[in-house]
Amino acid sequence: MDKNTEISDVVALTQALMRCASVTPADAGALDVLQAALEEIGFTCHRLTFSEAGTADVENLYARFGTSAPNFCFAGHTDVVPAGDKDAWSVDPFNGTIRDGMILGRGAADMKAAVAAFAVAAKRFVTEIRGNFNGSISLLITGDEEGPAINGTRKVLDWMSEKGEVIDHCIVGEPTNPSELGEMVKIGRRGSFTGYLTVTGTEGHVAYPHLADNPVPHLAAMVTALDSYVLDEGTEHFQPSNLEFTTIDVGNAATNVIPRTAQATFNIRFNTEHTLDSLEDTVRDILDKVAIERNCHYSLDCRKNSAPFLTPEGEFSALISTAIEKRLGIKPVLSTTGGTSDARFIKDFCPVAEFGLISQTMHKIDERASLADIEALADIYTDILKSYFQKR
């Protein structure tokens, strides 16, 4: 890009954020950049550092303009996944290089451009109405979304509750569009449940199987039973729940020894037909039947990662859809597909939806976003703020 070519405020802020190598849990100055931009337009900023035994310190930011209700919140993260093999990139992954109408680098799509669009939309709105409106705008930005998600959004929300900070509606800026800006808004997410299954037998020589109890066939029967079980047929807003095995391990290097244990790990992505507790009951019932039939022993360690949620279609989703249609001429699909996000924590505090950039290149080599899309995203966020507060 020609050094003399001017770039817009939202692209400039995106570039400044991308030049901070904020790989989880390092902040690398990203929140300093954002805080400076927000304080310049009158936001009150709170830097919140949280830690927990065995985890790294994580920096977070909660910023608010205004003191009255309703409080419209933009939520997201400035941390990014590692760049991987930097030699495989066509650019420096932490330089925010602009080329052929795109900005390339780690965090372009997921989700530093969206964070920049939050701040610029707030600036444009506040400047236009000269701060004269009934309500507040806030940003909840974490440095722990791509990591364990222990010391980030969840703890900021707890801090907010202690301080009497209430948010009324929230947009999370995760990249939600498969291939074209405006095609998809996320109004819910499936839950996540992980199971660690261990079958215990009796070790022995393969030539004397009657003196041993091989756990591998028992585990295979349990894997088959779980894999063949139909959890549900899906709902109006959710695809069918699915159980996927991610690894099966024995760790036996000897060819003449029957092992003592065999393990398998699985993950279930599930819809609102289930709860975390009901899923555990279902899984244990299936495994108990196999254990009784085969006279074998197993243990199951359950990690209840997140519950599913749905923000019902209504005024909030319509407001977002209308702003997208106005700018892009596209009516977005209201979807619940994809993995988890920090919306799973926010949904306990207020209605939440997700809308951001195109997801195709997130976490990939040469991650990128269109400058035109970044501009459009800032415009859409601005229109959402205008419509939201005009209605109130």
PyMOL commands that set and color helices and strands:
alter all, ss='L'
color gray80, all
select helices_A, chain A and resi 9-18+30-39+86-88+108-129+153-163+209-211+215-228+276-294+315-328+343-346+371-390
alter helices_A, ss='H'
color red, helices_A
select strands_A, chain A and resi 44-50+58-65+71-77+97-99+102-104+136-142+169-172+184-186+188-189+191-200+204-205+242-249+257-258+261-270+297-306+309-310+333-335+352-354+368-370
alter strands_A, ss='S'
color yellow, strands_A
deselect
rebuild
show_as cartoon
